[in-house]
């Protein structure tokens, strides 16, 4: 994907706002918004949603992460890595991942009180009834 296409995709993602519909993850570890559903399908990142859901058992052991988690997919050197942070600077843990065929080089997602969302959806998402 060239820079113009990636920029257009990022603009599309930034258009997602308050979500009134939530999709339960099959593991029941979390629910996710329409923006995350679009990201997973459009950018071939369903595996990232699955990974975040799978690691909730560890994240929820930390009282700070039970409230808020920042997840980043990025490249450390030449190897892709998924990082879970308590805030923008405090790394909770990181996971090396195999190369992927995503259309985006770097992605950030938030988990807030069990809802996985895009940054543009943070604090704008309604809380699902559980």
C-alpha positions in Angstrom: 0.0 0.0 0.0 1.4 3.4 -0.9 1.4 6.4 1.4 -1.6 8.0 -0.3 -3.7 4.9 0.2 -2.6 4.5 3.8 -3.4 8.1 4.5 -6.9 7.7 2.9 -7.5 4.6 5.1 -6.4 6.4 8.2 -8.8 9.2 7.4 -11.6 6.6 7.0 -10.7 5.2 10.4 -10.7 8.6 12.1 -14.4 9.1 11.0 -15.6 6.4 13.4 -17.1 8.0 16.5 -19.5 7.0 19.2 -20.6 3.5 18.7 -24.1 2.2 19.7 -23.5 -1.3 18.4 -21.0 -3.7 19.9 -19.7 -7.0 18.6 -18.9 -9.6 21.3 -15.6 -11.4 20.8 -16.2 -15.2 20.6 -14.0 -15.6 23.7 -16.4 -13.2 25.6 -13.2 -11.5 27.0 -14.4 -8.1 25.5 -16.7 -6.4 23.0 -15.6 -4.2 20.1 -16.9 -1.3 18.2 -17.9 -0.8 14.5 -14.6 0.9 14.0 -12.6 -2.1 15.2 -14.8 -4.4 13.1 -14.0 -2.3 10.0 -10.2 -2.2 10.9 -10.1 -6.0 11.4 -11.9 -6.7 8.1 -10.5 -4.0 5.9 -6.9 -4.3 7.1 -6.7 -8.0 7.7 -6.2 -7.5 11.5 -8.7 -9.9 12.9 -5.7 -11.8 14.4 -4.9 -8.6 16.4 -8.4 -8.4 17.9 -8.1 -12.1 18.8 -4.7 -11.5 20.4 -5.9 -8.6 22.5 -8.9 -10.7 23.6 -6.7 -13.7 24.4 -4.4 -11.5 26.6 -7.2 -10.0 28.7 -6.6 -12.7 31.4 -3.2 -11.1 32.0 -4.2 -7.5 31.5 -7.1 -7.8 33.9 -4.8 -8.9 36.8 -3.5 -5.3 36.9 -6.0 -2.9 38.5 -4.9 -0.1 36.1 -5.3 -2.2 33.0 -8.7 -3.4 34.2 -9.8 0.2 33.5 -7.8 1.2 30.5 -5.3 -0.4 28.1 -3.5 1.1 25.1 -2.5 -1.5 22.5 0.0 -0.7 19.8 1.1 -2.8 16.8 4.4 -1.5 15.6 7.8 -2.6 14.3 10.7 -2.9 16.7 13.7 -3.0 14.4 12.5 -5.3 11.6 10.2 -7.4 13.8 6.6 -6.7 14.4 5.5 -6.4 18.1 2.3 -5.8 19.9 2.7 -3.6 23.1 0.2 -3.2 25.9 0.6 0.0 27.8 -1.1 1.5 30.9 -0.7 4.9 29.4 1.3 6.5 26.6 4.6 5.7 28.3 4.1 2.9 30.8 4.6 -0.5 29.1 2.8 -3.3 30.8 4.1 -6.1 28.5 5.0 -6.7 24.8 4.5 -9.6 22.5 6.7 -10.3 19.5 4.4 -11.4 16.6 5.0 -13.0 13.2 5.1 -10.9 10.1 1.6 -10.0 9.0 0.0 -8.8 5.8 -1.8 -5.9 7.3 -2.3 -2.8 5.1 -1.2 -0.5 8.0 2.3 -0.4 9.4 1.2 0.8 12.9 -2.1 0.7 14.7 -3.2 1.8 18.1 -6.3 0.5 19.9 -7.8 1.1 23.3 -9.6 -1.2 25.7 -11.7 0.9 28.1 -13.8 -1.1 30.6 -14.0 -4.1 28.4 -14.7 -2.3 25.1 -12.0 -2.5 22.3 -12.1 0.7 20.2 -10.3 2.9 17.9 -8.7 6.1 19.3 -11.3 8.2 17.6 -14.0 6.3 19.5 -12.5 6.7 23.0 -14.8 8.2 25.5 -17.4 8.5 22.9 -18.5 4.9 22.9 -21.6 4.0 24.9 -21.1 1.3 27.4 -22.7 -2.0 26.4 -25.1 -3.7 28.7 -23.5 -7.0 29.9 
